[in-house]
Amino acid sequence: MESPKIALIHQYITAYNSFDTEGMCACLHPEIRFENWSGGELTLVTEGLDAFRAQAESARQYFTSRRQVLTQIEESAAEVRVSIAYTATLAQSLPNGMSAGDILSLQGTSIFQFREGLIVGLSDHS
């Protein structure tokens, strides 16, 4: 049987894959801190549920589909670290030369921290 933390992560990922922003936010603590790291550089930080919600809604416009699949889970007392296979289909062209309809595939790690039964820290690394 999976722990409540792992169950909450699965609930969050299911909502993420479905573009369900409110479902994602239901898993998050009001003081959520979200970080996105790309190539070792911090590219985005949000503080608080309202900022996270705004970013999640804004990000929806970039993809026609997206899917995170957990490939490995490591749970400790302080955090849960998951390896993720990520694929997404772009809805619009990006400055890096990728075009609408292109498929983005990444391998990454997400680190989840918890408070009061909710996710209070989420750090995505790709």
Stockholm file with secondary structure:
# STOCKHOLM 1.0

chainA/1-126         MESPKIALIHQYITAYNSFDTEGMCACLHPEIRFENWSGGELTLVTEGLDAFRAQAESARQYFTSRRQVLTQIEESAAEVRVSIAYTATLAQSLPNGMSAGDILSLQGTSIFQFREGLIVGLSDHS
#=GR chainA/1-126 SS CCCHHHHHHHHHHHHHHTTCHHHHHTTEEEEEEEEEEETTEEEEEEESHHHHHHHHHHHGGGEEEEEEEEEEEEECSSCEEEEEEEEEEESSCCTTSCCTTCEEEEEEEEEEEEETTEEEEEEEEC
#=GC SS_cons         CCCHHHHHHHHHHHHHHTTCHHHHHTTEEEEEEEEEEETTEEEEEEESHHHHHHHHHHHGGGEEEEEEEEEEEEECSSCEEEEEEEEEEESSCCTTSCCTTCEEEEEEEEEEEEETTEEEEEEEEC
//
